[in-house]
Amino acid sequence: MPIWNMSPSLITEHRPLPFAPRPFDAEVLGGWIGRIAARYRMSVQAFAMACELDFQESDVEGWLLLPGLPTHTIARLAALTRISVQQISSIPVPPPCKGPRKHFCYCARCVFLNPLDVAAPIWRREWLDQNLSACPTHGDEFKTLRAARVVACENLDKLLALVSRHERSQRSGALPWRASRFY
């Protein structure tokens, strides 16, 4: 029986991914890529390396704040995901930041409910806009997470788990001393 070379670069060089979630209109580029990486139980960084993608990711800012991608990376993503170059190019990127982020915001009512697909939570572009303090949909004030904790998350599933822990601790009324290190 032959031994197959299963290196990720050889697997993805000529074939698209078996499954690639489609981006949603309200979703930020880094969030969509984070969903793809989560689907394959990989970090965004490992996904980029395995698929030979150049995300030009800053170690400080992390994958959620991916800026626009180089043309060759968009073409590679299009081939991997079977999504057109035009559609990938139109996925919103976060607004520019003034200085390093101290926190990330989210809407507690929106975070786990994507009205277009309840099984696919997304990270919304407006949550990365530092000029907003409340959800445009609900009017609720945004909840915050420390930037270092968000950046440490490897993909969108890990980020959603962090948000879930934060929401549970908020509902219980106090942050236990051990849980405070996550937020």
N, C-alpha and C positions, 0 to 999 in steps of 0.2 A: 504494500500500500504506500503510495507516494506521500511524502511530507510536504504540505503546502506552506509556502512562505506567506504568512499572514501579516506582514508589515502593513500598517495603516496606509502608508503612501502608495503601496502597490494596489491595495484594495480599492482605493478611491481615485486612482489615477485615470481610469477609463470608464468607470461606472458611477452613476449617481448613488446617493445614499438610498437605502431601502425605504426609509420614511423620513420626510422633512416637513415639519409643521409649516403651514402658510403664515405669513405675517399678517397682522391685523392693522387696520388704519390708525388706531390710537397708540399702537405699540412703538416703542423706541427701538432702534437698530440693535443695540446691545442686548436688550431684553429678548428679541427674537433669536439672536444667536445663542443667548443663554438658555432659551427653551430647546434649541436643537441639541446643544451640548448635554443638557439634562436628559433628553430623550435617550441618548447613548450612554448615560451615566458617566460622563466625563466632565472634567473642568473645561471651561472655555479655552484656557491655555492649551490643554492637552488636545482638545478638538482642533484648534488652530494648527498645532504641530502635526497631528495625524493627517490632516487634510491639506497640509502645506499652504496655509492661509496666512497672509500678512495683515494682521489687524492693527498694527502700529499702536498697540495698547501701552499706555503708560502704567508703570507699576504703582504709581501713587493713585491714579484715578480709577483704574480697574475696567473691566469689560462692560459694565453697564453704561459707561460714558463714552463708548466708542465714537470717534468722530467719523466723518465720511471716509469711505474706504477707497484705496487705489483701484484704478480700472481693472488691473489684472486680478485683484482679489474679488471684485464684484463678478467678473467673468467666471472665475473658479467656483464661487458660491452658486452662481446660476447653473453651472453644469452639475454641481453636486445635488442641488435641491430641486431641479427642474422648474425653477421660477425664473422668469425673464430678467435680463439685465435691467431693463427699464423699471420693473416692479421693485427690484432690490434697491436700485438707485433712488427710488421715491420713498423708501422707508425713512421716517423722520429721525434725525440725529438730535441729541440734546442741545439746548441753547448753550452758548459759550458761558463759562464760569469766570467770575472775577476772583482769582486766587484759589487756593485749595479749599475743597469742601470740608466743612466740619460735620455736616449731617446730610441725610437723605430723607425726603418726605414721601408719604403715601397717604391715600385715603382709606381709612379702615373699612368703609362700606364698599368700595370699589375693588380692593386688592384681590379678593378671591372670587369675584364674580365678573366674568367677561360675558356681557350679554349676547355676544355673537357665538360663543362656544363656552358653556359653563364648565367644561372639562379642561379648558386651557386658560388658566390665569395668565395675565400679561402685566408687564410693567409699563405704565403709561408715560408718554412724553411730558405731560404737564407736571408730573411729580418731580421732574428734574429741573423745572424752571424755578430758579431761586427768587423770582419776583412774585410768585404766587404763594399765598399762605393758606388758601382754602380750596376745596374741591370745586371745580366749575360745575359739576353735575349736581352735587348734593348741598354745597355750601358749607359742609363740615370743615372745621379746621384740620389741616394736615397733622398727622402723627409723624414723629421723627425717630430716626435711628442714627447712631453715630456712624460717621463715614468709614472709620476703620473696620467696623463690624460688617458693613455692607461690602466693602472691597475684599474682605477675607472670604466671602462666599464664592464658591467655585462656579456656580451656574444658577439659573433661575429657581430651580427646585430648592437649593440650599438657601437662597435669599427668602423664598416664601416660608421655609421652615423657621428662619429667624423672625420674620414678621409674625408668624403664628405664635411663637414663644412670647414675643413682645406683647401681642394682643391678650394672650392668656394671663400674663402677669399684670397687665393693666386692669383686666376685669376682676382679678382677685383683690385689687385695691392697693397692693404694695409690691415692690420689687424685692424678692428675697435676696439676701446678700450674694449668693452665688449667681443668680440670674442677672444681676446688675452688670456683670462683666460682658454680657451679650449686647447691651443696648448702650 
